[in-house]
Amino acid sequence: MAENAAAKTYNTRDEVDFVIVGSGSAGGIMAKELSTAGFSVVVLEQGPHLTAADFRHDEWAIEHSNELTWNTRQGHPQTFRRTENDVAQTGVGGLGYAHNVGGSSVHYSGNFWRMRPLDFNEASVRGGVPGTNFVDWPISYEELEPYYTKVDWEIGVSGQQGPWDPPRSREYPCPPMPVKSSDVLLERGAKALGLTAYPAPVAILSQPHNGRPGCIHCGFCNGYGCEANAKSSTMVAMIPLALASGNCELRTGCTVARVNTNEAGRANEVVYWDANGVEQSQHAKAVVLCANGAETPRLLLLSESAQHPNGLSNSSGMVGKNLMFNCHASAVGLFEQPVNAWKSVPATRVIHDYYALDPALGFYGGGGIDGRHPTRGTPMGSAMNALFSGPTWGADYKRNLARNFSYTAAFSGHCTSLPLETNNVSLDPELKDKFGRPALRTTYLDHPDDIATAKFFMERCLELMDAAGAIQKVGTYPENGQRGSVHLLGTCRMGNDPATSVVDRFNRSHDVPNLFMVDGSSMVTSSRGQPTMTIMALAFRAADNIIGFARRGEI
Ligand SMILES: Cc1cc2nc3c(=O)[nH]c(=O)nc-3n(C[C@H](O)[C@H](O)[C@H](O)COP(=O)(O)OP(=O)(O)OC[C@H]3O[C@@H](n4cnc5c(N)ncnc54)[C@H](O)[C@@H]3O)c2cc1C
């Protein structure tokens, strides 16, 4: 655990320039950018400040006890229902994220796809999808490109420009990861089918960069923190720079309860419980919410007042709505020879031939396919997921387990989710968390086009398995809809129209001029999967603009 070696501390009664809520993928970037620009910054993070020394290959702690993620055991229950006509239940699904400095960037897999120009105006180019809130973004790829490049170089991304990748202003700082075994099979299948598998961009260093070492290929990326500091989290790439600025205080173990506004309708105070559970508050000139696509809307809804009876920044009624997960599909194949796909980073090659599906198919969608280990690449992950039917106990089970762990590979499809008002996060009317706050309630049922897209991707993955030489295969996709995700997108969507969006093109609240929502919640569409590259680019862009506003006295 790191000492919070903040060079600076602020009094809670002092009015700092910015309070940032959450220190994850977006919050870490905001902290670094605003503090190194000379502004006084207090970051409130509910979790601890871990370091590489805290990260172990402890499968029980991570995969069974979910130690890095917020869960019921830690006093943070959630409920889930498919539609508003259903009774929301605990233990049937949920939204996953890490509660620690660096947020989910500490335990993500690090697959880092840029969105393409089409993603930003697809509704116009392709046409809308009736019954959805599928619209264009208020910004273009060209406006975001410099910030994607900033992510590449400041956060640290390894890759190589692919045949259909969007234009980039600078090469990747690190070469692509060496191809792993499951991706040799993906390449084989792709070649046989006339598709192109090319190096997948990852937020993991293939060689030393910015004072951090290259990857040691231990295989413990997905869900685990990196003991080598090669994974490019904001914990290692941004927070140290924020603290070194001398302008940033990082307060850990501090759970924000609400944001208060003054009579002029400006956010002026952030109320939180400190590490001892004592209520505190911090005064600020401006507030930046980076608590993710689940917790940012929850905080806004919890910040209701006489002035804001439906929650803060919710005049549009869109806070919490349009939740998008990204849909997915997979094919697992058994091979005659050992594959050992558990080695190295989760994915090293990707196929993007199906980025945008032909509208003639009759449904909207698109995505990419990469090659991986079928489970998290850990023995316990394999033991907990029966890949092929067979005995679930005894000597035969053990023999199958050993075989399945080493002789299998998965081809995984990552694809679009449409924004729907009916898919949302809201406050559970009955269940409370350990602070007595209404628990997070998720209502989610994938749009039929998302399920059709996932099925399309499963079929392509199965074809690739055949072409790669699998002797046995099984395909899956969420045919009845997803019950949870770690991609939490769209719940404070960006837009030009205050009647239909929560933040403007600069991530500023339409309703409260000194309040900014900067995290996965501002995404307008879901990307094709792997949204965090875009979340980080949006954070760098928002910071640039917020610094400009602050310097010009426009906040
Ligand atoms: C296992 C796993 C694998 C993943 N793999 C990939 C991948 O390969 N590619 C990809 O693109 N994405 C991946 N993701 C998703 C990615 O991690 C998220 O999209 C991204 O981190 C979201 O960034 P964010 O800034 O919106 O929020 P987060 O990173 O979740 O940060 C939010 C922070 O706010 C804090 N917080 C929340 N509420 C409060 C409060 N009330 N008070 C104080 N602090 C608060 C949280 O503790 C957290 O630190 C993965 C996620 C997981 C869990």
The ligand as a MOL file (V3000), in Angstrom:
LIG
                    3D

  0  0  0     0  0            999 V3000
M  V30 BEGIN CTAB
M  V30 COUNTS 53 58 0 0 0
M  V30 BEGIN ATOM
M  V30 1 C -11.4500 -7.0580 -15.4320 0
M  V30 2 C -11.6180 -5.9100 -16.3800 0
M  V30 3 C -11.0260 -5.9570 -17.6380 0
M  V30 4 C -11.1780 -4.8870 -18.5220 0
M  V30 5 N -10.5510 -4.9100 -19.7350 0
M  V30 6 C -10.6690 -3.8620 -20.5820 0
M  V30 7 C -9.9790 -3.8470 -21.8350 0
M  V30 8 O -9.2490 -4.7760 -22.1790 0
M  V30 9 N -10.1570 -2.7690 -22.6560 0
M  V30 10 C -10.9510 -1.7110 -22.3140 0
M  V30 11 O -11.0760 -0.7740 -23.0900 0
M  V30 12 N -11.6020 -1.6970 -21.1130 0
M  V30 13 C -11.4670 -2.7340 -20.2500 0
M  V30 14 N -12.1160 -2.7170 -19.0410 0
M  V30 15 C -12.9840 -1.5580 -18.7170 0
M  V30 16 C -12.1770 -0.3700 -18.2030 0
M  V30 17 O -11.4190 -0.7250 -17.0990 0
M  V30 18 C -13.1330 0.7700 -17.8830 0
M  V30 19 O -13.8200 1.1000 -19.0910 0
M  V30 20 C -12.4490 2.0430 -17.4240 0
M  V30 21 O -11.5510 1.8410 -16.3710 0
M  V30 22 C -13.5180 3.0490 -16.9900 0
M  V30 23 O -12.8890 4.2520 -16.6450 0
M  V30 24 P -13.6330 5.3430 -15.7560 0
M  V30 25 O -12.6770 6.4660 -15.5730 0
M  V30 26 O -14.9510 5.6130 -16.3860 0
M  V30 27 O -13.9310 4.6400 -14.3590 0
M  V30 28 P -13.0740 3.7410 -13.3610 0
M  V30 29 O -11.7850 3.3370 -13.9670 0
M  V30 30 O -14.0010 2.6910 -12.8660 0
M  V30 31 O -12.7570 4.7410 -12.1690 0
M  V30 32 C -13.7360 5.2100 -11.2710 0
M  V30 33 C -13.0890 5.4750 -9.9260 0
M  V30 34 O -13.9910 6.2370 -9.1380 0
M  V30 35 C -14.0010 5.7200 -7.8200 0
M  V30 36 N -15.3080 6.0670 -7.2260 0
M  V30 37 C -16.5310 5.6480 -7.6340 0
M  V30 38 N -17.4910 6.1770 -6.8590 0
M  V30 39 C -16.8810 6.9320 -5.9380 0
M  V30 40 C -17.3550 7.7320 -4.8520 0
M  V30 41 N -18.6700 7.8610 -4.5770 0
M  V30 42 N -16.4300 8.3710 -4.0820 0
M  V30 43 C -15.0960 8.2670 -4.3400 0
M  V30 44 N -14.6030 7.5130 -5.3610 0
M  V30 45 C -15.4890 6.8660 -6.1620 0
M  V30 46 C -13.7800 4.2360 -8.0000 0
M  V30 47 O -13.2960 3.6180 -6.8140 0
M  V30 48 C -12.7630 4.2090 -9.1420 0
M  V30 49 O -11.4370 4.2510 -8.6780 0
M  V30 50 C -11.9580 -3.7570 -18.1320 0
M  V30 51 C -12.5380 -3.7070 -16.8670 0
M  V30 52 C -12.3760 -4.7730 -15.9910 0
M  V30 53 C -13.0310 -4.6760 -14.6550 0
M  V30 END ATOM
M  V30 BEGIN BOND
M  V30 1 1 1 2
M  V30 2 1 2 3
M  V30 3 2 2 52
M  V30 4 2 3 4
M  V30 5 1 4 5
M  V30 6 1 4 50
M  V30 7 2 5 6
M  V30 8 1 6 7
M  V30 9 1 6 13
M  V30 10 2 7 8
M  V30 11 1 7 9
M  V30 12 1 9 10
M  V30 13 2 10 11
M  V30 14 1 10 12
M  V30 15 2 12 13
M  V30 16 1 13 14
M  V30 17 1 14 15
M  V30 18 1 14 50
M  V30 19 1 15 16
M  V30 20 1 16 17
M  V30 21 1 16 18
M  V30 22 1 18 19
M  V30 23 1 18 20
M  V30 24 1 20 21
M  V30 25 1 20 22
M  V30 26 1 22 23
M  V30 27 1 23 24
M  V30 28 2 24 25
M  V30 29 1 24 26
M  V30 30 1 24 27
M  V30 31 1 27 28
M  V30 32 2 28 29
M  V30 33 1 28 30
M  V30 34 1 28 31
M  V30 35 1 31 32
M  V30 36 1 32 33
M  V30 37 1 33 34
M  V30 38 1 33 48
M  V30 39 1 34 35
M  V30 40 1 35 36
M  V30 41 1 35 46
M  V30 42 1 36 37
M  V30 43 1 36 45
M  V30 44 2 37 38
M  V30 45 1 38 39
M  V30 46 1 39 40
M  V30 47 2 39 45
M  V30 48 1 40 41
M  V30 49 2 40 42
M  V30 50 1 42 43
M  V30 51 2 43 44
M  V30 52 1 44 45
M  V30 53 1 46 47
M  V30 54 1 46 48
M  V30 55 1 48 49
M  V30 56 2 50 51
M  V30 57 1 51 52
M  V30 58 1 52 53
M  V30 END BOND
M  V30 END CTAB
M  END
